[in-house]
Amino acid sequence: MPPLRHGKGTRGSGPRERMVPLSNGADRTLKWFIEDVWGQFDDDHTRPGAPLFPSERKNTDGSARRVGDDALRNGLDNAVEAHLPGWKDKLTPHVLRHFSACQL
């Protein structure tokens, strides 16, 4: 499980390192993304703090910003509407976290 640097802390305690399980072949998908896709988004994806999932928006220094929560939620909503219309308004990131935990 790779660490996630920007996990949310509880009760205002600040960010915590979180572990993310990679089940059902997600390790292969992540490896492909890192090796073949990630470097296409930023001029220096090797810099410390470079976002794994960059946004098209830039920081003031010109480096890529992290993609926001809304973009990920909207992307999930669009995918559900296109591929699982019966799950519209039912399949959320929270449900996916529970599903992933159950798979472990």
ZICORTA-V174840 format. One record per helix or strand of 2 or more residues. SS is the DSSP state (a for helix, b for strand). FROM is the first residue (numbers start at 1). LEN is the number of residues. If there is no record, write none. Layout:
SS;FROM;LEN, SS;FROM;LEN
//
This chain:
b;2;6, b;16;5, a;26;15, b;54;5, b;64;3, a;69;15, a;85;3, a;93;11
//
